[in-house]
Amino acid sequence: MHLIVGLGNPGAAYSQTRHNVGMWVIERAAARWSIRLAKRGMAHRGSGRLGSEFLELAGSLDSMNITGPPLKGLLREFMLTADDLILIHDDLDLEPGRLRIKQAGGHGGHNGIKSVVEALGTPEFVRLKIGIGRPAPRQDSADYVLQAFTREEIEVLNPCLDRAVDALECVIHRGVAVAMNQFNVRERETTEEE
């Protein structure tokens, strides 16, 4: 079984912000895999299958900076470990529309990831990072991630969300190493190779 969690802040005020792109991937995956998401507490959750694999999808578990404890509770509820977790989150160091799959690593200044690592006591879990780009010079990063995407950014992001679901399917069915080789490249590079 896999627990797939999209980081974000709960509530309508945050739903369209850059920080909630992990939840957008959860919603896109749920739609493709015919998994119904329902609000349970602050989170949106749903159970289902992808082929023979059982999945639990969850997003916006609590305010971003304190996501770790409820995520740990979910793992405990399903008797899973960090090895069964795939965490989806925004990344300032990737340009909009880029994906990166990573096995383990630091928090990179992302307070949601920091909370998860502290709660689980390990950085050893799979991350699917969605690029949101960097703020303008002198713009505060905390303000930037809590702003809505521009129309132009959403146009770039939409195909990325579909590729993110493709990447999740690859991780689940073929493993992290194969998924990293396939998806940790620029879109232009894959197009040129085909």
Contact map, one row per residue, 1 for C-alpha under 8 A:
11100000000000000000000000000000000000000000000000001111000000000000000000000001000100000000000000000000000000000000000000000000000000000000000000000000000000000000000000000000000000000000000000
11110000000000000000000000000000000000000000000000001111000000000000000000000000000111000000000000000000000000000000000000000000000000000000000000000000000000000000000000010000000000000000000000
11111000000000000000000000000000000000000000000000000011110000000000000000100000000111000000000000000000000000000000000000000000000000000000000000000000000000000000000000000000000000000000000000
01111100000000000000000001000000000000000000000000000011110000000000000000000000000011110000000000000000000000000000000000000000000000000000000000000000000000000000000000000000000000000000000000
00111110000000000000011001000000000000000000000000000000111000000000000000000000000011110000000000000000000000000000000000000000000000000000000000000000000000000000000000000000000000000000000000
00011111000000000001111111000000000000000000000000000000011100000000000000000000000000111000000000000000000000000000000000000000000000000000000000000000000000000000000000000000000000000000000000
00001111100000000011111000000000000000000000000000000000001110010010000000000000000000111000000000000000000000010000000000000000000000000000000000000000000000000000000000000000000000000000000000
00000111110001100011111000000000000000000000000000000000001111110000000000000000000000001000000000000000000000000000000000000000000000000000000000000000000000000000000000000000000000000000000000
00000011111001100011000000000000000000000000000000000000000111110000000000000000000000000000000000000000000000000000000000000000000000000000000000000000000000000000000000000000000000000000000000
00000001111101100000000000000000000000000110000000000000000111100000000000000000000000000000000000000000000000000000000000000000000000000000000000000000000000000000000000000000000000000000000000
00000000111111100000000000000000000000000000000000000000000000000000000000000000000000000000000000000000000000000000000000000000000000000000000000000000000000000000000000000000000000000000000000
00000000011111110000000000000000000000000000000000000000000000000000000000000000000000000000000000000000000000000000000000000000000000000000000000000000000000000000000000000000000000000000000000
00000000001111110000000000000000000000000000000000000000000000000000000000000000000000000000000000000000000000000000000000000000000000000000000000000000000000000000000000000000000000000000000000
00000001111111111011000000000000000000000000000000000000000000000000000000000000000000000000000000000000000000000000000000000000000000000000000001000000000000000000000000000000000000000000000000
00000001111111111001000000000000000000000000000000000000000000000000000000000000000000000000000000000000000000000000000000000000000000000000000000000000000000000000000000000000000000000000000000
00000000000111111101100000000000000000000000000000000000000000000000000000000000000000000000000000000000000000000000000000000000000000000000000000111000000000000000000000000000000000000000000000
00000000000001111111100000000000000000000000000000000000000000000000000000000000000000000000000000000000000000000000000000000000000000000000000011111000000000000000000000000000000000000000000000
00000000000000011111100000000000000000000000000000000000000000000000000000000000000000000100000000000000000000000000000000000000000100000000000111111000000000000000000000000000000000000000000000
00000011100001001111110000000000000000000000000000000000000000000000000000000000000000001100000000000000000000000000000000000000000000000000000011000000000000000000000000000000000000000000000000
00000111100001111111111100000000000000000000000000000000000100000000000000000000000000001100000000000000000000000000000000000000000000000000000000000000000000000000000000000000000000000000000000
00000111000000011111111110000000000000000000000000000000000000000000000000000000000000001100000000000000000000000000000000000000010000000000000000000000000000000000000000000000000000000000000000
00001111000000000011111111000000000000000000000000000000001000000000000000000000000000011100000000000000000000000000000000000000010000000000000000000000000000000000000000000000000000000000000000
00001111000000000001111111100000000000000000000000000000001100000000000000000000000000010000000000000000000000000000000000000000000000000000000000000000000000000000000000000000000000000000000000
00000100000000000001111111110000000000000000000000000000000000000000000000000000000000000000000000000000000000000000000000000000000000000000000000000000000000001000000000000000000000000000000000
00000100000000000000111111111000000000000000000000000000000000000000000000000000000000010000000000000000000000000000000000000000000000000000000000000000000000001101100000000000000000000000000000
00011100000000000000011111111100000000000000000000000000111000000000000000000000000000000000000000000000000000000000000000000000000000000000000000000000000000000000000000000000000000000000000000
00000000000000000000001111111110000010000000000000000000000000000000000000000000000000000000000000000000000000000000000000000000000000000000000000000000000000000000000000000000000000000000000000
00000000000000000000000111111111000000000000000000000000000000000000000000000000000000000000000000000000000000000000000000000000000000000000000000000000000000001100100000000000000000000000000000
00000000000000000000000011111111100000000000000000000000000000000000000000000000000000000000000000000000000000000000000000000000000000000000000000000000000000000000100000000000000000000000000000
00000000000000000000000001111111111110000000010000000000100000000000000000000000000000000000000000000000000000000000000000000000000000000000000000000000000000000000000000000000000000000000000000
00000000000000000000000000111111111100000000000000000000000000000000000000000000000000000000000000000000000000000000000000000000000000000000000000000000000000000000000000000000000000000000000000
00000000000000000000000000011111111000000000000000000000000000000000000000000000000000000000000000000000000000000000000000000000000000000000000000000000000000000000000000000000000000000000000000
00000000000000000000000000001111111000000000000111000000000000000000000000000000000000000000000000000000000000000000000000000000000000000000000000000000000000000000000000000000000000000000000000
00000000000000000000000000000111111100000000000100000000000000000000000000000000000000000000000000000000000000000000000000000000000000000000000000000000000000000000000000000000000000000000000000
00000000000000000000000000000111111110000000011110000000000000000000000000000000000000000000000000000000000000000000000000000000000000000000000000000000000000000000000000000000000000000000000000
00000000000000000000000000000110011111000000111000000000000000000000000000000000000000000000000000000000000000000000000000000000000000000000000000000000000000000000000000000000000000000000000000
00000000000000000000000000100100001111100001111000000000100000000000000000000000000000000000000000000000000000000000000000000000000000000000000000000000000000000000000000000000000000000000000000
00000000000000000000000000000000000111110001110000000000000000000000000000000000000000000000000000000000000000000000000000000000000000000000000000000000000000000000000000000000000000000000000000
00000000000000000000000000000000000011111111100000000000000000000000000000000000000000000000000000000000000000000000000000000000000000000000000000000000000000000000000000000000000000000000000000
00000000000000000000000000000000000001111111100000000000000000000000000000000000000000000000000000000000000000000000000000000000000000000000000000000000000000000000000000000000000000000000000000
00000000000000000000000000000000000000111111000000000000000000000000000000000000000000000000000000000000000000000000000000000000000000000000000000000000000000000000000000000000000000000000000000
00000000010000000000000000000000000000111111000000000000000111000000000000000000000000000000000000000000000000000000000000000000000000000000000000000000000000000000000000000000000000000000000000
00000000010000000000000000000000000000111111100000000000011111000000000000000000000000000000000000000000000000000000000000000000000000000000000000000000000000000000000000000000000000000000000000
00000000000000000000000000000000000011111111110000000000011110000000000000000000000000000000000000000000000000000000000000000000000000000000000000000000000000000000000000000000000000000000000000
00000000000000000000000000000000000111110011111000000001111000000000000000000000000000000000000000000000000000000000000000000000000000000000000000000000000000000000000000000000000000000000000000
00000000000000000000000000000100001111000001111100000001110000000000000000000000000000000000000000000000000000000000000000000000000000000000000000000000000000000000000000000000000000000000000000
00000000000000000000000000000000001110000000111110000111100000000000000000000000000000000000000000000000000000000000000000000000000000000000000000000000000000000000000000000000000000000000000000
00000000000000000000000000000000111000000000011111000111000000000000000000000000000000000000000000000000000000000000000000000000000000000000000000000000000000000000000000000000000000000000000000
00000000000000000000000000000000101000000000001111111110000000000000000000000000000000000000000000000000000000000000000000000000000000000000000000000000000000000000000000000000000000000000000000
00000000000000000000000000000000100000000000000111111110000000000000000000000000000000000000000000000000000000000000000000000000000000000000000000000000000000000000000000000000000000000000000000
00000000000000000000000000000000000000000000000011111000000000000000000000000000000000000000000000000000000000000000000000000000000000000000000000000000000000000000000000000000000000000000000000
00000000000000000000000000000000000000000000000011111100000000000000000000000000000000000000000000000000000000000000000000000000000000000000000000000000000000000000000000000000000000000000000000
11000000000000000000000000000000000000000000000011111110000000000000000000000000000000000000000000000000000000000000000000000000000000000000000000000000000000000000000000010000000000000000000000
11000000000000000000000000000000000000000000001111011111000000000000000000000000000000000000000000000000000000000000000000000000000000000000000000000000000000000000000000000000000000000000000000
11110000000000000000000000000000000000000000001111001111100000000000000000000000000000000000000000000000000000000000000000000000000000000000000000000000000000000000000000000000000000000000000000
11110000000000000000000000000000000000000000111100000111110000000000000000000000000000000000000000000000000000000000000000000000000000000000000000000000000000000000000000000000000000000000000000
00111000000000000000000001000100000010000000111000000011111000000000000000000000000000000000000000000000000000000000000000000000000000000000000000000000000000000000000000000000000000000000000000
00111100000000000000000001000000000000000011110000000001111110000000000000000000000000000000000000000000000000000000000000000000000000000000000000000000000000000000000000000000000000000000000000
00001111000000000000011001000000000000000011100000000000111110000000000000000000000000000000000000000000000000000000000000000000000000000000000000000000000000000000000000000000000000000000000000
00000111110000000001001000000000000000000111000000000000011111110000000000000000000000000000000000000000000000000000000000000000000000000000000000000000000000000000000000000000000000000000000000
00000011110000000000000000000000000000000111000000000000011111100010011000000000000000000000000000000000000000000000000000000000000000000000000000000000000000000000000000000000000000000000000000
00000001110000000000000000000000000000000110000000000000000111110110010000000000000000000000000000000000000000000000000000000000000000000000000000000000000000000000000000000000000000000000000000
00000001110000000000000000000000000000000000000000000000000111111110000000000000000000000000000000000000000000000000000000000000000000000000000000000000000000000000000000000000000000000000000000
00000011100000000000000000000000000000000000000000000000000101111110000000000000000000000000000000000000000000110000000000000000000000000000000000000000000000000000000000000000000000000000000000
00000000000000000000000000000000000000000000000000000000000000111110000000000000000000000000000000000000000000110110000000000000000000000000000000000000000000000000000000000000000000000000000000
00000000000000000000000000000000000000000000000000000000000001111111100000000000000000000000000000000000000000010011000000000000000000000000000000000000000000000000000000000000000000000000000000
00000010000000000000000000000000000000000000000000000000000011111111111000000000000000000000000000000000000000010011000000000000000000000000000000000000000000000000000000000000000000000000000000
00000000000000000000000000000000000000000000000000000000000000000111111100000000000000000000000000000000000000011011111100000000000000000000000000000000000000000000000000000000000000000000000000
00000000000000000000000000000000000000000000000000000000000000000111111110000000000000000000000000000000000000000011001000000000000000000000000000000000000000000000000000000000000000000000000000
00000000000000000000000000000000000000000000000000000000000011000011111111000000000000000000000000000000000000000000000000000000000000000000000000000000000000000000000000000000000000000000000000
00000000000000000000000000000000000000000000000000000000000010000011111111100000000000000000000000000000000000000001000000000000000000000000000000000000000000000000000000000000000000000000000000
00000000000000000000000000000000000000000000000000000000000000000001111111110000000000000000000000000000000000000001001100000000000000000000000000000000000000000000000000000000000000000000000000
00000000000000000000000000000000000000000000000000000000000000000000111111111000000000000000000000000000000000000000000000000000000000000000000000000000000000000000000000000000000000000000000000
00000000000000000000000000000000000000000000000000000000000000000000011111111100000000000000000000000000000000000000000000000000000000000000000000000000000000000000000000000000000000000000000000
00100000000000000000000000000000000000000000000000000000000000000000001111111111110000000000000000000000000000000000000000000000000000000000000000000000000000000000000000000000000000000000000000
00000000000000000000000000000000000000000000000000000000000000000000000111111111100000000000000000000000000000000000000000000000000000000000000000000000000000000000000000000000000000000000000000
00000000000000000000000000000000000000000000000000000000000000000000000011111111000000000000000000000000000000000000000000000000000000000000000000000000000000000000000000000000000000000000000000
00000000000000000000000000000000000000000000000000000000000000000000000001111111000000000000000000000000000000000000000000000000000000000000000000000000000000000000000000000000000000000000000000
00000000000000000000000000000000000000000000000000000000000000000000000000111111100000000000000000000000000000000000000000000000000000000000000000000000000000000000000000000000000000000000000000
10000000000000000000000000000000000000000000000000000000000000000000000000111111111100000000000000000000000000000000000000000000000000000000000000000000000000000000000000000000000000000000000000
00000000000000000000000000000000000000000000000000000000000000000000000000110011111110000000000000000000000000000000000000000000000000000000000000000000000000000000000000000000000000000000000000
00000000000000000000000000000000000000000000000000000000000000000000000000100001111110000000000000000000000000000000000101011000000000000000000000000000000000000000000000000000000000000000000000
00000000000000000000000000000000000000000000000000000000000000000000000000000001111110000000000000000000000000000000000000011100000000000000000000000000000000000000000000000000000000000000000000
11100000000000000000000000000000000000000000000000000000000000000000000000000001111111000000000000000000000000000000000000001000000000000000000000000000000000000000000000000000000000000000000000
01111000000000000000000000000000000000000000000000000000000000000000000000000000111111100000000000000000000000000000000000001100000000000000000000000000000000000000000000000000000000000000000000
01111000000000000000000000000000000000000000000000000000000000000000000000000000000111110000000000000000000000000000000000001111000000000000000000000000000000000000000000000000000000000000000000
00011110000000000000000000000000000000000000000000000000000000000000000000000000000011111000000000000000000000000000000000001111000000000000000000000000000000000000000000000000000000000000000000
00011110000000000000011010000000000000000000000000000000000000000000000000000000000001111100000000000000000000000000000000000011110000000000000000000000000000000000000000000000000000000000000000
00000111000000000011110000000000000000000000000000000000000000000000000000000000000000111110000000000000000000000000000000000011110000000000000000000000000000000000000000000000000000000000000000
00000000000000000111110000000000000000000000000000000000000000000000000000000000000000011111000000000000000000000000000000000000111100000000000000000000000000000000000000000000000000000000000000
00000000000000000000000000000000000000000000000000000000000000000000000000000000000000001111110000000000000001000000000000000000111110000000000000000000000000000000000000000000000000000000000000
00000000000000000000000000000000000000000000000000000000000000000000000000000000000000000111111000000000000000000000000000000000001111000000000000000000000000000000000000000000000000000000000000
00000000000000000000000000000000000000000000000000000000000000000000000000000000000000000011111000000000000000000000000000000000001111000000000000000000000000000000000000000000000000000000000000
00000000000000000000000000000000000000000000000000000000000000000000000000000000000000000011111101100000000000000000000000000000011111000000000000000000000000000000000000000000000000000000000000
00000000000000000000000000000000000000000000000000000000000000000000000000000000000000000001111111000000000000000000000000000000001111000000000000000000000000000000000000000000000000000000000000
00000000000000000000000000000000000000000000000000000000000000000000000000000000000000000000011111000000000000000000000000000000011110000000000000000000100110000000000000000000000000000000000000
00000000000000000000000000000000000000000000000000000000000000000000000000000000000000000000001111100000000000000000000000000000011100000000000000000000000110110000000000000000000000000000000000
00000000000000000000000000000000000000000000000000000000000000000000000000000000000000000000011111110000000000000000000000000000011000000000000000000000000000010000000000000000000000000110000000
00000000000000000000000000000000000000000000000000000000000000000000000000000000000000000000010011111000000000000000000000000001111000000000000000000000000000010001000000000000000000111000000000
00000000000000000000000000000000000000000000000000000000000000000000000000000000000000000000000001111100000000000000000000000001110000000000000000000000000000000000000000000000000100111000000000
00000000000000000000000000000000000000000000000000000000000000000000000000000000000000000000000000111110000000000000000000000111100000000000000000000000000000000000000000000001001100110000000000
00000000000000000000000000000000000000000000000000000000000000000000000000000000000000000000000000011111100000000000000000000111100000000000000000000000000000000000000000000001000100000000000000
00000000000000000000000000000000000000000000000000000000000000000000000000000000000000000000000000001111100000000000000000011110000000000000000000000000000000000000000000000001000000000000000000
00000000000000000000000000000000000000000000000000000000000000000000000000000000000000000000000000000111110000000000000000111110000000000000000000000000000000000000000000000000000000000000000000
00000000000000000000000000000000000000000000000000000000000000000000000000000000000000000000000000000111111000000000000000110000000000000000000000000000000000000000000000000000000000000000000000
00000000000000000000000000000000000000000000000000000000000000000000000000000000000000000000000000000001111100000100000000100000000000000000000000000000000000000000000000000000000000000000000000
00000000000000000000000000000000000000000000000000000000000000000000000000000000000000000000000000000000111111101100100000000000000000000000000000000000000000000000000000000000000000000000000000
00000000000000000000000000000000000000000000000000000000000000000000000000000000000000000000000000000000011111000000000000000000000000000000000000000000000000000000000000000000000000000000000000
00000000000000000000000000000000000000000000000000000000000000000000000000000000000000000000000000000000001111100100000000000000000000000000000000000000000000000000000000000000000000000000000000
00000000000000000000000000000000000000000000000000000000000000000000000000000000000000000010000000000000001111111100000000000000000000000000000000000000000000000000000000000000000000000000000000
00000000000000000000000000000000000000000000000000000000000000011000000000000000000000000000000000000000001011111110000000000000000000000000000000000000000000000000000000000000000000000000000000
00000010000000000000000000000000000000000000000000000000000000011111000000000000000000000000000000000000000001111111000000000000000000000000000000000000000000000000000000000000000000000000000000
00000000000000000000000000000000000000000000000000000000000000000001000000000000000000000000000000000000001001111111100000000000000000000000000000000000000000000000000000000000000000000000000000
00000000000000000000000000000000000000000000000000000000000000001000000000000000000000000000000000000000011011111111110000000000000000000000000000000000000000000000000000000000000000000000000000
00000000000000000000000000000000000000000000000000000000000000001111100000000000000000000000000000000000000000111111111000000000000000000000000000000000000000000000000000000000000000000000000000
00000000000000000000000000000000000000000000000000000000000000000111101100000000000000000000000000000000000000011111111100000000000000000000000000000000000000000000000000000000000000000000000000
00000000000000000000000000000000000000000000000000000000000000000001000000000000000000000000000000000000001000001111111111100000000000000000000000000000000000000000000000000000000000000000000000
00000000000000000000000000000000000000000000000000000000000000000001000000000000000000000000000000000000000000000111111111000000000000000000000000000000000000000000000000000000000000000000000000
00000000000000000000000000000000000000000000000000000000000000000001100100000000000000000000000000000000000000000011111110000000000000000000000000000000000000000000000000000000000000000000000000
00000000000000000000000000000000000000000000000000000000000000000001000100000000010000000000000000000000000000000001111111100000000000000000000000000000000000000000000000000000000000000000000000
00000000000000000000000000000000000000000000000000000000000000000000000000000000000000000000000000000000000000000000111111100000000000000000000000000000000000000000000000000000000000000000000000
00000000000000000000000000000000000000000000000000000000000000000000000000000000010000000000000000000000000000000000110111111000000000000000000000000000000000000000000000000000000000000000000000
00000000000000000000000000000000000000000000000000000000000000000000000000000000000000000000000000000001110000000000100111111000000000000000000000000000000000000000000000000000000000000000000000
00000000000000000000000000000000000000000000000000000000000000000000000000000000011000000000000000000011100000000000000001111100000000000000000000000000000000000000000000000000000000000000000000
00000000000000000000000000000000000000000000000000000000000000000000000000000000011111100000000000000011000000000000000001111110000000000000000000000000000000000000000000000000000000000000000000
00000000000000000000000000000000000000000000000000000000000000000000000000000000001011100000000000001111000000000000000000011111000000000000000000000000000000000000000000000001000000000000000000
00000000000000000000000000000000000000000000000000000000000000000000000000000000000001111000000000001111000000000000000000001111100000000000000000000000000000000000000000000000000000000000000000
00000000000000000000000000000000000000000000000000000000000000000000000000000000000001111000000000111100000000000000000000000111110000000000000000000000000000000001000000000000000000000000000000
00000000000000000000000000000000000000000000000000000000000000000000000000000000000000011110000000111100000000000000000000000011111000000000000000000000000000000000000000000000000000000000000000
00000000000000000000110000000000000000000000000000000000000000000000000000000000000000011110010111110000000000000000000000000001111100000000000000000000000000010001000000000000000000000000000000
00000000000000000000000000000000000000000000000000000000000000000000000000000000000000000111111111100000000000000000000000000000111110000000000000000000000000000000000000000000000000000000000000
00000000000000000100000000000000000000000000000000000000000000000000000000000000000000000111111110000000000000000000000000000000011111000000000000000000000000000000000000000000000000000000000000
00000000000000000000000000000000000000000000000000000000000000000000000000000000000000000011111100000000000000000000000000000000001111100000000000000000000000000000000000000000000000000000000000
00000000000000000000000000000000000000000000000000000000000000000000000000000000000000000001111000000000000000000000000000000000000111110000100000000000000000000000000000000000000000000000000000
00000000000000000000000000000000000000000000000000000000000000000000000000000000000000000000000000000000000000000000000000000000000011111011100100000000000000000000000000000000000000000000000000
00000000000000000000000000000000000000000000000000000000000000000000000000000000000000000000000000000000000000000000000000000000000001111110000000000000000000000000000000000000000000000000000000
00000000000000000000000000000000000000000000000000000000000000000000000000000000000000000000000000000000000000000000000000000000000000111110000000000000000000000000000000000000000000000000000000
00000000000000000000000000000000000000000000000000000000000000000000000000000000000000000000000000000000000000000000000000000000000000011111000000000000000000000000000000000000000000000000000000
00000000000000000000000000000000000000000000000000000000000000000000000000000000000000000000000000000000000000000000000000000000000000111111101100000000000000000000000000000000000000000000000000
00000000000000000000000000000000000000000000000000000000000000000000000000000000000000000000000000000000000000000000000000000000000000100111111100000000000000000000000000000000000000000000000000
00000000000000000000000000000000000000000000000000000000000000000000000000000000000000000000000000000000000000000000000000000000000001100011111110000000000000000000000000000000000000000000000000
00000000000000000000000000000000000000000000000000000000000000000000000000000000000000000000000000000000000000000000000000000000000000000001111111000000000000000000000000000000000000000000000000
00000000000000000000000000000000000000000000000000000000000000000000000000000000000000000000000000000000000000000000000000000000000000000011111111100000000000000000000000000000000000000000000000
00000000000000000100000000000000000000000000000000000000000000000000000000000000000000000000000000000000000000000000000000000000000000100011111111100000000000000000000000000000000000000000000000
00000000000000001110000000000000000000000000000000000000000000000000000000000000000000000000000000000000000000000000000000000000000000000000111111100000000000000000000000000000000000000000000000
00000000000001001110000000000000000000000000000000000000000000000000000000000000000000000000000000000000000000000000000000000000000000000000011111110000000000000000000000000000000000000000000000
00000000000000011100000000000000000000000000000000000000000000000000000000000000000000000000000000000000000000000000000000000000000000000000001111111000000000000000000000000000000000000000000000
00000000000000011100000000000000000000000000000000000000000000000000000000000000000000000000000000000000000000000000000000000000000000000000000001111100000000000000000000000000000000000000000000
00000000000000011100000000000000000000000000000000000000000000000000000000000000000000000000000000000000000000000000000000000000000000000000000000111111110000000000000000000000000000000000000000
00000000000000000000000000000000000000000000000000000000000000000000000000000000000000000000000000000000000000000000000000000000000000000000000000011111110000000000000000000000000000000000000000
00000000000000000000000000000000000000000000000000000000000000000000000000000000000000000000000000000000000000000000000000000000000000000000000000001111111000000000000000000000000000000000000000
00000000000000000000000000000000000000000000000000000000000000000000000000000000000000000000000000000000000000000000000000000000000000000000000000001111111100000000000000000000000000000000000000
00000000000000000000000000000000000000000000000000000000000000000000000000000000000000000000000100000000000000000000000000000000000000000000000000001111111110000000000000000000000000000000000000
00000000000000000000000000000000000000000000000000000000000000000000000000000000000000000000000000000000000000000000000000000000000000000000000000001111111111000000000000000000000000000000000000
00000000000000000000000000000000000000000000000000000000000000000000000000000000000000000000000000000000000000000000000000000000000000000000000000000011111111100000000000000000000000000000000000
00000000000000000000000000000000000000000000000000000000000000000000000000000000000000000000000110000000000000000000000000000000000000000000000000000001111111110000000000000000000000000000000000
00000000000000000000000000000000000000000000000000000000000000000000000000000000000000000000000110000000000000000000000000000000000000000000000000000000111111111000000000000000000000000000000000
00000000000000000000000000000000000000000000000000000000000000000000000000000000000000000000000000000000000000000000000000000000000000000000000000000000011111111100000000000000000000000000000000
00000000000000000000000000000000000000000000000000000000000000000000000000000000000000000000000010000000000000000000000000000000000000000000000000000000001111111110000000000000000000000000000000
00000000000000000000000000000000000000000000000000000000000000000000000000000000000000000000000011100000000000000000000000000000010000000000000000000000000111111111000000000000000000000000000000
00000000000000000000000110010000000000000000000000000000000000000000000000000000000000000000000000000000000000000000000000000000000000000000000000000000000011111111100000000000000000000000000000
00000000000000000000000010010000000000000000000000000000000000000000000000000000000000000000000000000000000000000000000000000000000000000000000000000000000001111111110000000000000000000000000000
00000000000000000000000000000000000000000000000000000000000000000000000000000000000000000000000000000000000000000000000000000000000000000000000000000000000000111111111000000000000000000000000000
00000000000000000000000010000000000000000000000000000000000000000000000000000000000000000000000000100000000000000000000000000001010000000000000000000000000000011111111100000000000000000000000000
00000000000000000000000010011000000000000000000000000000000000000000000000000000000000000000000000000000000000000000000000000000000000000000000000000000000000001111111110000000000000000000000000
00000000000000000000000000000000000000000000000000000000000000000000000000000000000000000000000000000000000000000000000000000000000000000000000000000000000000000111111111000000000000000000000000
00000000000000000000000000000000000000000000000000000000000000000000000000000000000000000000000000000000000000000000000000000000000000000000000000000000000000000011111111100000001000100000000000
00000000000000000000000000000000000000000000000000000000000000000000000000000000000000000000000000000000000000000000000000000000000000000000000000000000000000000001111111110000000000000000000000
00000000000000000000000000000000000000000000000000000000000000000000000000000000000000000000000000000000000000000000000000000000000000000000000000000000000000000000111111111000000000000000000000
00000000000000000000000000000000000000000000000000000000000000000000000000000000000000000000000000000000000000000000000000000000000000000000000000000000000000000000011111111111011000000000000000
00000000000000000000000000000000000000000000000000000000000000000000000000000000000000000000000000000000000000000000000000000000000000000000000000000000000000000000001111111111011000000000000000
01000000000000000000000000000000000000000000000000001000000000000000000000000000000000000000000000000000000000000000000000000000000000000000000000000000000000000000000111111111000000000000000000
00000000000000000000000000000000000000000000000000000000000000000000000000000000000000000000000000000000000000000000000000000000000000000000000000000000000000000000000011111110000000000000000000
00000000000000000000000000000000000000000000000000000000000000000000000000000000000000000000000000000000000000000000000000000000000000000000000000000000000000000000000001111111011000000000000000
00000000000000000000000000000000000000000000000000000000000000000000000000000000000000000000000000000000000000000000000000000000000000000000000000000000000000000000000001111111111000000000000000
00000000000000000000000000000000000000000000000000000000000000000000000000000000000000000000000000001110000000000000000000000100000000000000000000000000000000000000000001110111111100000000000000
00000000000000000000000000000000000000000000000000000000000000000000000000000000000000000000000000000000000000000000000000000000000000000000000000000000000000000000000000000011111110000000000000
00000000000000000000000000000000000000000000000000000000000000000000000000000000000000000000000000000000000000000000000000000000000000000000000000000000000000000000000001100111111111000000000000
00000000000000000000000000000000000000000000000000000000000000000000000000000000000000000000000000001000000000000000000000000000000000000000000000000000000000000000001001100111111111110000000000
00000000000000000000000000000000000000000000000000000000000000000000000000000000000000000000000000011100000000000000000000000000000000000000000000000000000000000000000000000001111111110000000000
00000000000000000000000000000000000000000000000000000000000000000000000000000000000000000000000000000000000000000000000000000000000000000000000000000000000000000000000000000000111111111000000000
00000000000000000000000000000000000000000000000000000000000000000000000000000000000000000000000000000000000000000000000000000000000000000000000000000000000000000000000000000000011111111000000000
00000000000000000000000000000000000000000000000000000000000000000000000000000000000000000000000000111000000000000000000000000000000000000000000000000000000000000000001000000000001111111100000000
00000000000000000000000000000000000000000000000000000000000000000000000000000000000000000000000000111000000000000000000000000000000000000000000000000000000000000000000000000000001111111100000000
00000000000000000000000000000000000000000000000000000000000000000000000000000000000000000000000000110000000000000000000000000000000000000000000000000000000000000000000000000000000011111110110000
00000000000000000000000000000000000000000000000000000000000000000000000000000000000000000000000001000000000000000000000000000000000000000000000000000000000000000000000000000000000000111111110000
00000000000000000000000000000000000000000000000000000000000000000000000000000000000000000000000001000000000000000000000000000000000000000000000000000000000000000000000000000000000000001111111000
00000000000000000000000000000000000000000000000000000000000000000000000000000000000000000000000000000000000000000000000000000000000000000000000000000000000000000000000000000000000000000111111100
00000000000000000000000000000000000000000000000000000000000000000000000000000000000000000000000000000000000000000000000000000000000000000000000000000000000000000000000000000000000000001111111110
00000000000000000000000000000000000000000000000000000000000000000000000000000000000000000000000000000000000000000000000000000000000000000000000000000000000000000000000000000000000000001111111111
00000000000000000000000000000000000000000000000000000000000000000000000000000000000000000000000000000000000000000000000000000000000000000000000000000000000000000000000000000000000000000011111111
00000000000000000000000000000000000000000000000000000000000000000000000000000000000000000000000000000000000000000000000000000000000000000000000000000000000000000000000000000000000000000001111111
00000000000000000000000000000000000000000000000000000000000000000000000000000000000000000000000000000000000000000000000000000000000000000000000000000000000000000000000000000000000000000000111111
00000000000000000000000000000000000000000000000000000000000000000000000000000000000000000000000000000000000000000000000000000000000000000000000000000000000000000000000000000000000000000000011111
